[in-house]
Amino acid sequence: MTSLVSAKEVGKRYVTVTGETIEAIRNVSLELHEGEVLAIVGPSGCGKSTLLRLMSGVEAPSEGSIERRQDNGFIVGFIFQDASLMRWRTVYDNIKLPLEVLGKEDNLKKIDELIQMVNLTGFERAYPIELSGGMQRRTAIARALVHEPNVLLMDEPLTGIDEITKEILETELSYIIRKLKVTAVLVTHDIGEAVFLGDRVLVMSARPGTVIYEVKVSLPSPREPAVRAQQQFADCCMAIRDRLNLLHPLRTREASNFDKTEIR
């Protein structure tokens, strides 16, 4: 498989305003293969978002190396944890923004294609305040894709919306990614979302985060909601929960407390 991103023994440290050094991730090695969706899950604060920024090139690692394939350019689209729409711009103009920034306004027909693809036809002139949470997310997805990136980075893209809308958007996002043949990286706390959207799922440890497990998801793509009822889907979710110690959290906590007592 062709790698778009190759990270080798990457570490990242930050210095806080008080002078404290925080080690976000340590010794992370991974490959992002062309055409796949790579999902990354892990506990809060384990460095998932940090890893996403390093892969994009926005930040540089403190240790190790990250190589990005540049033969056809490395064009990134980014979906953030909130929709981050400009409230004074319409749906159409929010989606148009990357084309303005990059000087690609000769490609305006892409806006209409994406508006139709994310089911926002008829809302082109609506402002963010007039949209539901799901519609704002659809706008953000279209904006991230309008300049035709070859890598889509998603930092908890469906956080904060109701479960019904979230499941619908997961299905639509799976279809859109496959239809546009975009290589994607998804950072999420939602194990089901990671398995539904991902071809591979990397599990990270607590901070300093490192990759401790990989799950390959061989479900058909693009995925329909019915795959959630399949045994393979459940098995993948169970394997991830096991690595995150979520199957028996009370037992794990009791064992941890027992060990501490013995040490005293």
Secondary structure as GFF3:
##gff-version 3
##sequence-region A 1 264
A	DSSP	beta_strand	3	15	.	.	.	ID=ss1
A	DSSP	beta_strand	21	33	.	.	.	ID=ss2
A	DSSP	beta_strand	37	41	.	.	.	ID=ss3
A	DSSP	alpha_helix	48	56	.	.	.	ID=ss4
A	DSSP	beta_strand	63	68	.	.	.	ID=ss5
A	DSSP	beta_strand	76	79	.	.	.	ID=ss6
A	DSSP	alpha_helix	91	102	.	.	.	ID=ss7
A	DSSP	three_ten_helix	105	107	.	.	.	ID=ss8
A	DSSP	alpha_helix	109	117	.	.	.	ID=ss9
A	DSSP	three_ten_helix	128	130	.	.	.	ID=ss10
A	DSSP	alpha_helix	133	145	.	.	.	ID=ss11
A	DSSP	beta_strand	151	155	.	.	.	ID=ss12
A	DSSP	alpha_helix	163	180	.	.	.	ID=ss13
A	DSSP	beta_strand	183	187	.	.	.	ID=ss14
A	DSSP	alpha_helix	191	197	.	.	.	ID=ss15
A	DSSP	beta_strand	200	204	.	.	.	ID=ss16
A	DSSP	beta_strand	211	216	.	.	.	ID=ss17
A	DSSP	three_ten_helix	225	229	.	.	.	ID=ss18
A	DSSP	alpha_helix	231	243	.	.	.	ID=ss19
A	DSSP	alpha_helix	249	263	.	.	.	ID=ss20
###
